[in-house]
Amino acid sequence: MKAAKTRHVFSNKTLQWIVTWLIYLVFFFFFIWYHDVRGKPFSLWTTEKCTAIASVYCLGLALLLGPLSRFNSGFDKLLPYRRTLGLTAAFMTIPHALLVLFYLPFKFPEKYSEEYFLSWFVGHWFTIVMGFLIFVLFMVIARYSFKNGIQKLGKRKWMILQKLAYLVMVMIVLHLLSMDKIPKNWIAWLETRNYPLPPGSFASMFMCVSVLLFKVVDLFVHGDSLAGKPAGQENAETSLDAENVCITK
């Protein structure tokens, strides 16, 4: 496979963080409104859902910027936002996980403790495993997304770790599918159209699948940035790939 062109990125400015958090909040409050339109007014329950969906969309944007810049150099100026978007997506999975673990079982005891305490988690063990792996991998990528990360791992291993953000997207797809969203929510909505908008999980799945498909196209057209690099070239320089999520310019 041919090697894609790499770019160099180094640091984020305060303005880039501000813009990123504004982007996250736009997604968050948009999906709060989205759920309200679907008959689910603002609550901790919708907060739990929307923190996750907004994180998925921030991660999706981060992963799209690199491939987009290879198709159109006009996106190069947006590459610094990959790191801020990726880190924001990672850190905002923390409140989502806390609400799932400590709020939902008490808000919906008939569902989460139907047979015994936390029985829903046991009955949906694959969903929980995927969620746990997503969280852990997110935290590991975030941990090595600072200047000393590439120095500790070496350039090639560091870039491989960053590319595992695509694996996060795959696991989010599996996480959603394992919750029986398709027969219970999506097909039911298509058959009844009881709400003007599809379920929120559909919006998350749309972003994940779009990012993964676009990455396949990018690999076919431009190749992979790690292709053809001998192991001996591995070093601690800060020369980073254009598609990495948690990097700066």
C-alpha positions in Angstrom: 0.0 0.0 0.0 1.3 3.5 -0.9 2.1 5.9 1.9 -0.1 9.0 2.5 1.6 12.3 2.9 2.3 13.3 6.5 2.1 16.8 8.1 3.7 18.4 11.1 1.6 19.7 14.1 2.8 20.8 17.5 0.6 22.9 19.8 -2.9 24.2 20.4 -3.9 27.8 21.0 -6.5 28.9 23.6 -8.8 30.0 20.8 -8.8 26.5 19.3 -9.9 25.0 22.7 -12.6 27.7 23.0 -13.9 26.9 19.4 -13.8 23.2 20.1 -15.8 23.5 23.3 -18.3 25.7 21.5 -18.6 23.0 18.8 -19.2 20.4 21.5 -21.8 22.5 23.2 -23.6 23.1 19.8 -23.8 19.4 19.3 -24.9 18.8 22.9 -27.7 21.3 22.9 -28.7 20.4 19.4 -29.3 16.8 20.5 -31.0 18.0 23.7 -33.5 19.8 21.3 -33.5 16.7 19.1 -34.7 14.5 22.0 -37.2 17.1 23.1 -38.7 17.0 19.6 -38.9 13.2 20.1 -40.9 13.7 23.3 -38.0 13.4 25.7 -37.6 16.7 27.6 -34.4 17.8 29.2 -33.3 15.7 32.1 -30.3 13.8 33.4 -31.4 10.9 31.2 -31.2 13.0 28.0 -28.0 14.6 29.4 -26.4 11.1 29.5 -27.5 10.4 26.0 -26.4 13.8 24.5 -23.0 13.8 26.2 -22.3 10.6 24.3 -23.7 11.7 21.0 -21.8 15.0 21.1 -18.6 13.1 21.8 -19.2 10.8 18.9 -19.7 13.8 16.6 -16.5 15.5 17.9 -14.5 12.4 17.4 -16.0 12.0 13.9 -15.0 15.5 13.0 -11.5 14.9 14.3 -11.2 11.8 12.2 -12.6 13.4 9.1 -10.2 16.4 9.0 -7.1 14.4 8.0 -8.7 12.6 5.0 -10.5 15.8 4.0 -7.2 17.7 3.9 -5.8 15.1 1.6 -8.7 15.6 -0.8 -8.7 19.4 -0.5 -5.8 21.4 0.9 -8.2 24.0 2.0 -8.9 21.9 5.1 -5.2 22.1 6.2 -5.9 25.2 8.3 -8.4 23.1 10.4 -6.0 20.3 11.2 -5.0 21.8 14.6 -8.6 21.0 15.7 -8.0 17.3 15.5 -6.3 17.2 18.9 -8.8 19.5 20.7 -11.8 17.6 19.2 -10.3 14.2 20.0 -9.4 15.1 23.6 -12.8 16.7 24.2 -14.6 13.7 22.8 -12.4 11.4 25.1 -12.9 13.4 28.3 -16.7 13.9 27.8 -17.1 10.1 27.9 -16.4 10.4 31.6 -19.7 12.1 32.6 -21.5 9.7 30.2 -20.0 6.7 32.0 -20.7 8.1 35.4 -24.4 8.8 34.6 -24.8 5.3 33.1 -23.3 3.6 36.2 -24.8 5.7 39.0 -27.8 7.5 37.7 -29.7 5.1 35.3 -30.0 2.2 37.7 -31.8 4.4 40.2 -33.8 6.3 37.7 -35.1 3.1 36.0 -35.0 0.4 38.8 -37.7 -1.6 37.0 -35.3 -2.0 34.0 -31.9 -2.2 35.7 -32.9 -4.3 38.7 -35.7 -6.4 37.3 -34.2 -9.6 38.6 -31.4 -8.3 40.9 -29.4 -5.1 41.3 -27.7 -4.1 38.0 -29.3 -7.0 36.2 -29.5 -5.0 33.0 -25.7 -4.7 32.9 -25.2 -8.4 33.3 -27.9 -9.2 30.7 -26.2 -6.8 28.3 -22.6 -7.8 29.1 -21.4 -7.3 25.5 -22.7 -3.7 25.5 -20.9 -3.0 28.7 -17.7 -4.6 27.6 -17.7 -2.5 24.4 -18.4 0.6 26.4 -15.6 -0.2 28.9 -13.1 -0.9 26.0 -14.2 2.4 24.3 -13.6 4.3 27.5 -10.2 2.7 28.2 -8.9 3.1 24.7 -10.1 6.7 24.7 -8.2 7.4 27.9 -5.0 5.7 26.6 -5.0 7.7 23.4 -5.7 10.9 25.4 -2.8 10.0 27.8 -0.3 9.8 25.0 -1.7 12.9 23.1 0.7 15.3 24.8 4.3 16.2 23.8 5.9 13.5 25.9 3.7 10.8 24.3 5.6 10.4 21.1 8.9 10.6 23.0 7.9 7.6 25.2 6.4 5.5 22.4 8.5 6.5 19.4 6.9 8.0 16.3 5.6 4.8 14.6 4.0 3.3 17.7 2.6 6.7 18.6 0.9 7.0 15.2 -0.4 3.5 15.4 -2.0 4.3 18.8 -3.6 7.5 17.4 -5.0 5.5 14.5 -6.8 3.2 17.0 -9.4 6.0 17.2 -10.9 4.3 14.2 -11.2 1.2 16.3 -13.1 3.3 18.8 -15.5 4.1 16.1 -16.0 0.5 15.2 -16.6 -0.4 18.9 -19.2 2.4 19.1 -21.0 0.8 16.2 -20.9 -2.6 18.0 -21.9 -0.9 21.3 -25.0 0.6 19.6 -26.0 -2.6 17.7 -25.7 -4.7 20.9 -28.4 -2.6 22.6 -31.0 -3.9 20.1 -31.6 -0.4 18.8 -32.4 -1.6 15.2 -35.5 -3.7 15.9 -36.7 -1.7 19.0 -36.1 1.8 17.8 -35.1 2.2 14.2 -37.5 -0.2 12.5 -40.3 0.8 14.9 -39.8 4.5 13.9 -39.6 3.6 10.2 -42.9 1.7 10.5 -44.8 4.2 12.6 -43.1 7.6 12.1 -44.5 8.4 15.5 -41.9 11.2 15.9 -40.7 13.7 13.4 -37.0 12.7 13.9 -35.4 9.2 14.0 -33.9 7.9 17.3 -30.7 9.6 18.6 -28.8 6.3 18.3 -29.5 6.5 14.6 -27.7 9.9 14.4 -24.7 8.4 16.2 -24.6 5.4 13.9 -24.8 7.7 10.9 -21.7 9.6 12.0 -19.7 6.4 12.8 -20.5 4.7 9.5 -19.9 7.8 7.5 -16.4 8.3 9.0 -15.4 4.7 8.5 -16.6 4.6 4.9 -14.8 7.8 4.1 -11.6 6.4 5.7 -11.8 3.4 3.4 -12.1 5.7 0.4 -9.1 7.7 1.7 -7.0 4.6 2.1 -7.9 3.5 -1.5 -7.0 6.9 -3.0 -4.1 8.1 -0.8 -2.8 5.0 0.9 -1.7 4.8 4.5 0.8 7.1 6.2 2.5 4.2 7.9 3.0 2.1 4.7 6.6 1.5 3.7 8.2 3.0 6.8 11.0 0.8 8.0 11.1 0.1 11.7 14.5 1.7 11.9 13.0 5.1 11.2 11.1 5.1 14.4 12.1 8.1 16.5 10.9 10.6 19.0 10.5 13.5 16.6 7.2 15.4 16.6 6.5 14.7 12.9 2.9 13.5 13.0 0.3 12.2 10.6 -2.5 14.4 9.1 -5.3 12.0 10.2 -4.3 11.5 13.9 -6.9 12.6 16.3 -5.0 13.9 19.3 -2.4 16.1 17.7 -1.9 19.8 17.2 -0.5 22.2 14.6 
